Amino acid sequence: MKKNFFLSVIVLVFILTSNSVAGENLMVFCGAAFRLPTEEAIKIFQKKTELKVHVVYGGVGTLFSQIILSKKGDIFVSPSPDIMEKIKAKGLLVPDSVTNLAYVVPCINVQKGNPKNIKELKDLTRPSLKIAIGNPEIVYIGMLAVEIVDKNFTARERDAFRKNVVAHAEDFNKLATWLVLGYVDAIIGFHFLEGWYPDKVETVKLRPEQIQRIGCGQAAIIAHTRSQELAQQFITFLNTNEVKDIFRRCHYFGSPEEAFHWIGMKKPVGGGFVVP
């Protein structure tokens, strides 16, 4: 807890100082699950506009707190509409600035070759497996993971699953890294991770009835922005076909219909779950 607190303070100091750099620039708070395509999009945007874009990636709960505490930032990228609604309810977003980016579906991610032969959700209750999930209080996929376990496992199966969970990541990047480096056998993650690491990761799909909801990445202008015009320029760029193609190349779904087709069933987009 102390380590995470001090890391948050360091990030907050970075935000406060970098947002006061002379010249025109933008500050983006981005959910870590959208890091790869966002990084690529920002590189192109900076070349086109000669603007400097500073980015903080992290769990959305942590980013939410940083926006409130720092009263800084221009753009917020969230993995789910309900999270965006929460920050909007706090008066922290410019009205009508929200735009959809891409859609994400929860699944099981395993190491390439699936050495533990994990074929379905209940395999995660087998003894001696090492599993990681996101911290459900600050990481969106962590909340989805807890919901999936809660809705699909018996009490005995939930206990067996908990015994296998060796770590809770504070953001999606760390969760993915633990799997790629072989620290864990499996994670409850997102479908696109195999696209991030095609030589390291495989996807084990959940059955349609095991998925309660999917995520929708959204971007919006933060009310604290120092330049709504520049922030809107970035939002407009995110809506271009060029950026949509970036997300598709990174294996994100460009529409809910694409996600539903992959799942095999229509599902709610966004929505919350109260973690027990």
Secondary structure, DSSP 8 states (H G I E B T S, - for coil): -HHHHHHHHHHHHHHHHHTT-SSSEEEEEEEGGGHHHHHHHHHHHHHHH--EEEEEEE-HHHHHHHHHHH---SEEEES-HHHHHHHHHTT-B-TT--EEEEEE-EEEEEETT-TT---SGGGGGSTT--EEEE-TTT-HHHHHHHHHHHHH--HHHHHHHHHHEEEEESSHHHHHHHHHTTSSSEEEEETTHHHH-TTTEEEE---GGG---BEEEEEEEBTT-S-HHHHHHHHHHHTSHHHHHHHHHTT-BSSHHHHHHHHTS---BS------
